[in-house]
């Protein structure tokens, strides 16, 4: 289909506007980040916040040998809060305090709708900054996350999983809670991690540069799933600015519309039929990734042509990969990390031998013992619990 000259001009202009807007945001946030880093250095790495970022990049030796490609994982579960969400949480709180949406020195209320990991990061940081923390989360998440949030002192409200169009969706309920508190004269800030661009910029200014330096500028492909979209957009944008040929690939689980959005430009999946939207949905065992909408953070990656391709990963593939990884490489990871690694295996077959692929370990399997690492839970979802030797040969056969 040919486009008329005026349509092409509009498209080019829109892309330019997005690029200029992102550049302005990057400049503003980078200035703030540099100030924070200087303060951090002056204080000789004091406290929780000093441990955020600069996580290791580790090569998976056995998997790399099998694939004949170099597979590296960014160990984001080694942040103090146990996930890379520490980066976004710190950026959003810093931004709120800078713009007087939260009082400096404490006394505010931080509110978020989260599957758990961002809430854990926010709760820990609220303790250090002197704010209260209120978390609304869906009921399809591991109980370990709820318990940890409570140990950290957060007020936790668990609600049934629902579509974003439902007023009782956990994000919508968190937004309303923050508004009620503000209307009552309190300093309440809804961090809005899915739409708050400080999320993406945190990864553009920290995670992306770290990966670039740790790979010695030799990264060929960055592949990972999307929760808010902040990491894949921020890291992908930075890497492409350094090396345009870097391939950025989305990993998407069952029930998410993002695969079709990247592949076909339409945010839709079969699980989103109207009759599905009217009931509570539990489409995948993966926690914290996949969405039934396109967020602002993810949209930035699309608008700036950062995300090149998408890969669909089945739940069973993630289960098999997690067990293989534990047995062969010794890493005990959660569901999203396993899905990321399946994506790396699949995309590897489209790349030349000796290419360098980077993905992310989002969190440890310790937060998934009651679900992803429970034989009973897996079997209840009509999936097979791996017994004995686990092989990725079948997975490779599907993509070769």
KALIN-V139763 format. One record per backbone hydrogen bond with DSSP energy under -0.5 kcal/mol. NH is the residue of the N-H (numbers start at 1). CO is the residue of the C=O. Records with the same first field share a line. If there is no record, write none. Layout:
NH=CO / CO
This chain:
8=4
9=5
10=6
11=7
12=8
13=9
14=10
15=11
16=12
17=13
18=14
19=15
20=16
21=17
22=18
23=19
24=20
25=21
26=22
27=23
28=24
29=25
30=26
31=27
32=28
33=29
34=30
35=31
36=32
37=33
38=34
39=35
40=36
41=37
42=38
43=39
44=41
45=40
50=47
51=48
52=49
58=56 / 73
60=71
61=59
64=60
65=61
66=62
67=63
68=64
69=64
70=355
71=69
72=70 / 357
73=58
74=359
75=56 / 73
76=74 / 361
77=361
78=75
79=76
82=79
86=83
87=84
88=84
89=85
90=86
91=87
92=88
93=89
94=90
95=91
96=92
97=93
98=94
99=95
100=97
101=96
102=96
106=103
107=130
109=187
110=132
111=109 / 189
112=134
114=112 / 136
120=116
121=117
122=118
123=119
124=120
125=121
126=122
127=123
128=124
129=125
130=126
131=126
132=108
134=110
135=155
136=112
137=157
139=159
141=138
145=142
146=142
147=143
148=144
149=145
150=146
151=147
152=148
153=150
154=149
155=133
156=154
157=135
159=137
166=163
169=166
173=169
174=170
175=171
176=172
177=173
178=174
179=175
180=176
181=177
182=178
183=179
184=180
185=182
186=181
188=186
189=109
191=111 / 189
195=192
196=192
197=195
199=196
200=196
201=197
202=198
203=199 / 200
204=200
205=201
206=202
207=202
208=203
210=206
211=207
212=208
213=209
214=210
215=211
216=213
217=212
218=215
220=356
221=356
222=247
223=358
224=249
226=251
233=229
234=230
235=231
236=231 / 232
237=233
238=234
239=235
240=236
241=237
242=238
243=239
246=243
247=220
248=246
249=222 / 247
250=309
251=224
252=311
256=253
257=291
261=257
262=258
263=259
264=260
265=260 / 261
266=260
268=257 / 266
272=269
273=270
276=273
277=273
278=274
279=276
290=226
295=293
297=194
298=228
299=295
300=296
301=297
302=298
303=299
304=300
305=302
306=301
307=301
308=248 / 306
309=248
311=250
313=252
318=314
319=315
320=316
321=317
322=318
323=319
324=320
325=321
326=322
327=323
328=324
329=325
330=325
331=325
333=331
334=363
338=334
339=335
340=336
341=337
342=338
343=339
344=340
345=341
346=342
347=343
348=344
349=345 / 346
350=347
351=348
354=68
355=352
357=70 / 355
358=221
359=72
361=74
362=360
365=332
367=364
368=365
369=366
371=368
373=368
374=371
375=373
378=374
379=375
380=376
381=377 / 378
382=379
383=378
386=384
396=392
397=393
398=394
399=395 / 396
400=396
